[in-house]
Amino acid sequence: MDDFPVSDLIFPCEYPLKVIGKNEDDFLPFVIELVSRHVPGLVEEAFTYRHSGKGTYLSVSVKFIASSREQVDSLYRELGQHPRVIIAL
C-alpha cells in the first residue's frame, strides 16, 4: 500500500510543497535543511515563505523536480513525523 496519495504523476516532475509550522526564528532554516536532505541541489532562493494573519504560523513553499515516488514518500514521512510540522501539503 502506498503511504501518500501521489496519483497520476509521471516522474520526474515538478512537485509543489508547502510546510506549515509555528512562526519561530529557526523554522525557515529548519524546513530548508529537512527538504534539502531529500532534494539535493535546492538553493535557498527556491523557498518562499508567508506569515499567517496574526503572525502565529509560517508557511514555507517550494517547487522542486521530484525524481521518484519513493523520494516524495520519504520526504512526507519525515515531515509528518516531526513535531515542529503542523501540516505538509
Secondary structure as the mmCIF struct_conf table of DSSP 4:
data_model
#
loop_
_struct_conf.conf_type_id
_struct_conf.id
_struct_conf.beg_label_comp_id
_struct_conf.beg_label_asym_id
_struct_conf.beg_label_seq_id
_struct_conf.end_label_comp_id
_struct_conf.end_label_asym_id
_struct_conf.end_label_seq_id
BEND BEND1 ASP A 3 PHE A 4
TURN_TY1_P TURN_TY1_P1 SER A 7 ASP A 8
BEND BEND2 PHE A 11 PRO A 12
STRN STRN1 CYS A 13 LYS A 22
TURN_TY1_P TURN_TY1_P2 ASP A 25 ASP A 26
HELX_RH_AL_P HELX_RH_AL_P1 PHE A 27 HIS A 38
BEND BEND3 VAL A 39 VAL A 39
TURN_TY1_P TURN_TY1_P3 PRO A 40 GLY A 41
HELX_RH_3T_P HELX_RH_3T_P1 GLU A 44 ALA A 46
STRN STRN2 THR A 48 HIS A 51
TURN_TY1_P TURN_TY1_P4 GLY A 53 LYS A 54
BEND BEND4 GLY A 55 THR A 56
STRN STRN3 TYR A 57 ALA A 66
HELX_RH_AL_P HELX_RH_AL_P2 ARG A 69 GLN A 81
TURN_TY1_P TURN_TY1_P5 PRO A 83 ARG A 84
STRN STRN4 VAL A 85 ALA A 88
#
